[in-house]
């Protein structure tokens, strides 16, 4: 893991050393530091030196790595520009950029975010990988441009005001994470996965997509399913093989699901066959069965497995540090489990694998099933949409606002909207009660139109998978594991997020509707001779009441009660009466723990990123100390 950052100043007379605090805030991603300045461009990196071309015409800062080095070397040999035998990933990118310019991006595969400072053309190019494994933020006020691997790097420059984005905060209250290109700081954006940004010295800027995930759903694999599964088996095996480093042993995060267990299986049967160590955790009284399944799967593979149980007594330990590393608020209590897994595994290994993405790519979760969606996918939705569409020719006779509402309903896919609502932290109605001041900043139907207009995807199940791969996966799941593993110096590998695997799985046929027993059906077929039936057919269900019994614990409840005197209440972002009702009636909502935890993480984030100057190192405060420091 590395960190990159940079600034484009207004002109050469404004250049300062603001890059230093930016890199200082990223030092947990790499101790070594390097930087370069050309006119009013400044670029820096932590963990890996910058690569400078001949006469420093091109400077490259890379976070991450390529996974198709062999193919790139062959391509360069073909055009008569053979790289040196020991050429690094940065050198390969440099050679390709010199040959094809920004078009070279399409040839790169892996998990990466990188910046190219082209001194000759006086431009800066920022690139983020297709899935969003590596983070990249940017800010542009029309005069100055900043970018960084983490949000705190941009804020550490002191150029960007620490002003919350109300649109992003409202989106967070709906999703439980901040989706797409939004960030919690006003004016700061995330570069979307599969996109590149070009910033020129004349202050013009453009953003382009270089990869379309939805296009791979159009042509489904023809022929016998057995042949497709054989090809998938080879793709996953190859993806696991090429991600193995030279260090031994290797760790595997085991969750009790088929995704993580399958990764351990593929590592074992690969040519390298590194010694493996499994790591798993659970929450006391809540999901011990998952930890038991993880241990059982490790036993089937003869892998030693270290387990740990999180209790109400230690749940809040290091939560302030976790929030600092995350950069963004996150309403998923499992971030504590990921932190502990990263912390424990870093004591024994430096490289760790996980099954990240298997659920979203292979429909491995019951949230895609008719059992969980239930009546929310009633044919009534389709009938209502048809009626709205019938009204379109007559909209000119209606008031503009009314016409807009009809048009919005007509263009919204009812199945996608139902899926969105079914997985929300707070529904529209709940959001309006929780935060009357923010509710109007977010409209789920507008969000779907802006980011997920999926006319080319016909299957309902495919549309659910697409949404999660484009939104929930990078903005919640990947974010928390990337930040927690980086915090502990781990090289985190995700075989299922390989480009070849992702594109191939988009072409596997999924039905219009999916029963719970059909979830992860392709993976179950691949692993039917590896694990016993009771492990293969364990349903992976959404636990909307997860950790709800912990609300009765006095220590847990006392922490949540501190929210009533917090920054969110003081700034009128959360309704005091609504919060009071939640605290006094925790049984009212099944997901009350997750909602209150989400508010707690937002409160901690406000105190770290809005109320005080950005700390360049993680604070050592406890949750109680942070929430009571000004009382």
N, C-alpha and C positions, 0 to 999 in steps of 0.2 A: 504494500500500500504506500502511496505517495500523496503529496498535495501540490497543487499548482495555483498560482495567483498572478494577477497583473493589473496594470493601470494604463490607460491612455489619457494623458493630461491635455488640457486645453491647448497648450503650445509648449515649445521647448523652454520657455522662460519660467514655466510653472512647475517644472520637474522637481520633486522632492524625494526623500527616501521613505515614502509611505508604504512601500513594499515590505519594509522590515517588520512592522507590527502585523501585517497580513501573514507573512511567513511564520512569524512567531506563534500565531494562533493555530498554525497547522503543524507544529513540530511533533505532535503525537502521531502524525502520519509518516514521519521520517526525520531523523536527526540532522542529516547533512542538508546544506542549504546552498543554493546557487541563484544568481540573478544576472540580468543583462538589461542595458538601456540603449535604445536607439532613438535619437531625436526625442519625441515626446512619448514614446512607447516604453513601458517597463514591464518585464516579465520575470517570474521567479518560480522556483520549485523546491520542495522539501523531499528528502528521501532518495532522490536520484538527480544527478547533475543535469543541467540543460545540455542539449546537443547543439553545437554551433556548426553551421556549414562553412564552406570555403569563404574566407574573408567575412565571416559572420553575416552573410547575406540572408541566411535563414536560421532561426533559433527555434528549437522545439522543446516544450515541456510536456512530459507524459505522466499520467497517473493510470496505472493498469498495465495490461499486456495484450499482445496479439496471440492468436491461437492458430493462425494459418501461415506461419513463417515459411514452411516448406514450399507452399504454393506461391508465395510472394517471391522467394528466391528464384524459383523456376521462371516466373514472369520476368524478373529483372535479367536473368540470363538470356531469355528469348530476345529481349530488345537490345542486348549488347551492353548492359550496364551491370555486370555481375557484382554482387556485394561481396565484401570480405567474408571469409569462412566464419568469423566470430562476430558478424554484424549484429548489433542489438536491435531490439524492436524500434527504438527511436531512429536508428540509422536506416532501417528498412522504410520507415515512413518518410524520412528525408529523401531517399533515392526515388521513391514513388512520387512524392510531391514535385520533385525537380522534373520528373518525366511528364506527369499528367496534371499538375496543379491540384486544385481542390477535387477534381474528378477522381483522384486516387482513393478518396474516402470509401467509395463503393467497393473497393477490393479488400478492405481491411475487415478482419473478423477478430472478435475477442471481447474483453471487457475493458473499456478505456474511456478516458476523457483526456483530450490533449489540446494544446494551444500551439499554433505555428505563427511566429512573428516573421513575416516576409518583408525584410528591409528594402529590397529592390522595388517591390510593388507597393510598399508603405501600407500594409494591411495586416490585420490580425485575424486569424481563423480559429474558431473554437469548435470542437467536435465532441459529441457524446455518443456512446455505443448504442446499438439498436434497441436493447432491452432496458437500459438505464441502470446497469450494474454499478457504474461510477457516477457520482454526483457532479454537477457543475452549475453554479449560479452566476448571474450577470446583472449589472446595473448600468443604465444609460440615461443621463439627464439632458442629452443634447449637446453637452460640452465635454463632460468627462465620462469615461467608460471604465468599469471595473469588472473583474471576474475572479472567481475563486472556487476551489473544491468544496468549500463549506461556507455557509452563510456568515459565520462568525469572522471569517477572513475579510469579507467585504465590509462588515461593520467595524472591524478593528482599524480600518483606514481612517476612521472618524469623518470621512467625507459624506457618507450616507446617513441621513437622520434615522434615529431609532424609533420610527413611527410604525405602528402596526397597520397591516393591510386589513381593513374591515371585511372586504370581500373574501379574503383568504380565511379569516377567522370564522366567518359565517359558514364557509365551505367546510371548515374543520368540524364545526359543531354538527353538520349534517353527516359527513363521512366518517369522522374519527381520525382523519388524516387530511393533509392539504394536497389536493389533486393537481395533476397536469403541470402547467408552467407557473402556477401561483407559488408565492412564498409568503411567509407571515410578515415580512417587512415590506412596507409600501415602496413601490418602485423597483424592487428586486424580483427577478424572475429566475426560474429554473430553465435551463436549456432542455427542451423535450428530448427524450430518447430518439435516436434515429435522425437527428437534425444536426446541422452545422450553422454557425453564425459567422458572418464576415463583417468586420468593422474596419473602415478605411480612415486614413489620416485626415480626410476632409470632413470627418464625423458622420458620414453616411453609413447605414447599417442595413443588412439584409439577413433573413433567416430562411433556410431551405431544408426540406425533407430529402433524405437520400435513401430511404427505405420505407416500403409500404407493407406493413404486416397484413392488412386486410386483403391485399391482392392474392395472398396464398390460400385464401379460403375459396377462391373461385373455381379452381380446378382440383376436384377431389380425386384421390388415387383410384385408378381403375384396376380391375383384375381381382384376384383372390386375396382375401384378407391375410392368409398365411404368408404370402410373399411380402406384403407391406409390413407385417410384424417382424419378419426376418430382417428387413432393411432397417426398421426402427431399432431392433436389438443391436445391430452393428453400429448405428449412429450413436447410440448412448454409450456403447463400449468405447468407441473411438474418442468420444468427447471426454470421458473419464480418463482415458489413457494420456491424452495430450495435455491434460491439466496437472498431471503429476510433476512435482518438482524433484529436486535432488535430495531434499531433506527426508529423513526417516526418524521416527514413525510418522504416520499420518492419522489425523483425527477425523471422526465422522459424527456429526450431530444426529442423534437418533431420536425421533419424535414419537415412535409407535406407529407411524404411517408407512405405506409402501414406498413412497418416494425416497425417503432417507435410507430405508433398508435396501432398496434396489441399488442405490449408489454404492453402498458398502459391498454388495454382491458383485457389481461390475468392477470395482477396484480389486476385489479378490481374484476374479477370474481373468484379469488383464495380464499382460506379459510381465509387467514390473512386479506385481503382487507385493506391495509394501506392507510391512507390519501395521495393522490397524488398531486404533483404540476408539471405542465408542463413548459418547458422552450424552447423558440424558438428565432431565429434571422434571419435576411436577409440582403442583400446588397442593398442599395438605388438604385432604378431605374433598378434593375436586376432580383431579384427573390422574390418580394413582394408577388407574387401569391403563393409561397411555404409557406411563413409565414401565409398567409390568410388561406390556407388549413390546416395548423397545428392548428391554432386557432379554425377553424371550427370543426376539428376532436376532439379537446379537449372539445368543446361545446357539441358534440354528446355524449361524455363520462361524461359530467358534471365535468370536471377537470379545476381548475383555471390555466391559462396559462400566464406566463410573457414573453413579447416580447421586442425585441430591434432591432434597425436598425443601421447597419454599414454604414458610409458615407465616401466619399473620404477624408474628413477632419480628421477622427479618425482612418482610416484604418491602418496607420503605427504606431499607438500608441502601445507601449510595444512589437514591433516586434523583437527588439534585445533580450529582455528577453525570448520571445517565442523561438527564434532560440537557445538560450542557453539551455533551457529545452529540446528541441527536440533531441539534440545530433547530428542529421544528417540533411543535407539540405533537404527541401521538397518543391516541386513546386506547391503545392495546396493552392490557396488563401483561401480556406475554413478553413484552420488551424486558421485563425483569428476568424472565427465564432465559432469554437470549443473552443478556448481560452476564448472568451467572455461568451459562455454558461457555461463553467466550473467555471469561476470567479463569474458569477451572481448566479448560483445555489448553490455554496458553502456557500453563505450568508444565505441560508435558509434550506439546507439539507446536510447530510453527506454521503448519499447513492443515486446514480443516475443510472437509467437504460437507455439503448438505443437499437435500432433495428439493431445494427451493425451485418453485415453478412447476413441479410435477402435478400438483392439484389443478392449477390454472390451465395447463396445457393438455392434460389428460382427463379432465372432468373427474378429478379424484375426490371431490367433496360433495356432501349432500346438499349444499346450498344451490347446486345446479339441478336438483331433483324435484320431481313433482311432490314428493312428501314434504319438502320444506317450503316450496313455493305455494303449494296448496291452492286454495280458492283465489289467490291473487292473480292467477293466470286464467281467470274465467273468460269464456267467449264474449262476455259483456263488454270487455275492454275493446275488442275488435269492432263490435257493433257501434259503440260510442265514437270510435275513431272514424268509422265510415260516415256517420251522421255529421261529424265536424267537417269532413272533406266535402260533403254535399253542399255545405254552406259557403264554400270558398267563392263561387261565382257571385254571391250576393254580399260579400264583405264590404264592397265600396259604399253600401248604403248604411253601414253601421258606424258608430263613433270609432275613431282610431284605436283607442285602448281596447274596446270590445272586439274589434276586428283582429287585433294582435293576439288576444287570448284565444279566439277561435282558430287562427292560423297556427298558433303554437300547439294546440291540442291536436290539430289535424296532422301535423308533421312529426309528432312524438310517437315512437313505437310503443304500444301499450305493454308489450312483454318486457322490453328493456326498462321501461319506467317502473314496472312492478318489481323487477329484480333489484333495481337501484333502491327503491323504498324498503324492500324486504331486508336489505343489508345495511340500512342507515343506522348511524348512532342515534340520531334524533330525526323523526319524520318531520315534514313541513309543519304539521300542527304542533308537535312537541317543541320544535325550534321556535315557533312563534310564542309559545308560553315561556320557554326558558330564556329567550333573548329577544324581546320585542324590538330592541334597538338595532339588532343585526339581521333579523329574519328577512327583511326585504332586500338584503344584499345577495341572497342566493336563491335561485330558482332551478330546481333539478331538471325541469323540462328544457330550459334554456341551456343548461350545462350539457345535456345530451345532444342538443342541436349543434352546439359549438364544437364538441370534441368527438362525438360518436354517432355520426350520421352514416349508418351501416347499410346502405342500400344493396351493396354487393354480397352481404352475408345473409343467407336465407334461413338457415336453421336457428331456432330460438336458442338452443344450447350453445351453438357456435357464437352467437351474439353475446351470451353471458361470459363465455371464455374470453372473447375478444376484449370486452370491457375490463375484466380483471387483469388481463395481461398488460393492457395499456394504462391502467390506473391503479388499482389496488396493489398489484404486484410491485411496481417500482416505487410507488409513493408511500407505501406502508411496510410491506414485508421486506423488500430488499433494503429500504432505507434503514430499518432498525438493525438488521444483521450486518450491513456494511459498516455502519457507524460503531456498533459494539465490538466487532472483530478488529476494526482499525484501531480502536481505543486500546486494545490489548496486543497489538502488533502481530495479528494473525493474517496469514494469506488465506482468504476464503474462496473456495471453488464451488461452482454451480454447474455441473454437467448438463442439466436439463435446459439451461439457458443458452446453450450453444446455438448459433445461428442455424446450422443444418438441422438440428433437432426441432427447433421452434418452427421453422418453415415446413418441415415434413409433417409435423403433428397438425398444423393448420389444414393440411390436405387430407387428413383422416376423416372419414365420414362420421358425423355425430347426428343422432336423431333429433327430431323436432322437440321431443320431450324425453326425459331420462328418469327412470325409476332409481331408487336408492341402491338397489342391488346391481344396477348397471354402471354405477360410478367406477372410475378407474378400470374399466373392463379390458382395455388393451394391456395395461400394466399387469393386471391379474393373470392374463393369458401368458405373458412373458415369464411370470414368476411362479406359475402353477406347480412346477417341479422343485421349487426352491424352498417355499414356506408352506406350512400346513394350512388346511382350509380355514381353520378358525382365525388365523392371522390374516389370510388373504381377504376374507370377507368381513373384516371389521369395518362397520360404517364410520365415516369421518363426518360427524354432525356439528352443526353450529350450536354452541352453548350460549344462548342469549341470557341465561341466568348464571353464567359462570362467575364464581366467587361471591355470589349473592349471600350465602350463609356467613361469609366473613363480615358482613355488615353488623352482625351481632357482637363482634369482638370490640371491646371498649377502646383499644388502642387504634384500631382501624377507624372507628366512628369518630374518635376525637380528632384525628387528622383531617377527615372530611369536614368536620365542624369548623375548622379554621378558615374554610372557604367563605363563611358568612361574614368575615371581617377582612376579606382579601381585596386585591387590586381589581378583580373582575367586577365585584359588587360596587366598589368605590367609583369605577368608571362607567357604571350603568350598562355594562356588557352582559350581565346576568341578572335576572329578576330576583330580588331578595325573597319575595314571597314564594316564588317557584322553588328556589333552593331550600328554603325552610321546610316546605312541604316534603321535598325529597328526603331531607335528613330526618324528619319526624315520621315519615311513612315509607321506609325503605322497601316495603313489600309491594308498593303501588306499581312499580315497573319491574318486570323480570330482569331487565338489564341495568338495574339501578347502580350496581357496583361499577360497571364499565362506564356509565355516564358520569358518575362522580369522579372516577379515576381520570376520565378524559378532561374534566374541568380542573382537577388538581394538576395535571400535567400542563394545562394551559396557564394556570395560575403561576406555576413554577417558571414556565417559559417567560411570562411577562416580567417577572421579577429579575430574571437573568438577562433578558435581551432588550427590555424596554426601560425598566426602572433604574438601571445602573449601567455604568460604562461596561463594555464587553470585557470580560475577564480573558486573559490570554492563556490561562491554565484553569483546569476545572476546580471550582470552589469545593471546599471540604465541609461545607455546612450540611447539617441534617435538614430534613423537610421541616421539622418543627422550628428549628432555628431560623430558617429562611422565611417562613410564613409569619413569624412573630418578631422579626428583627426591628420593625418600626412601630410596634404596638406599645 
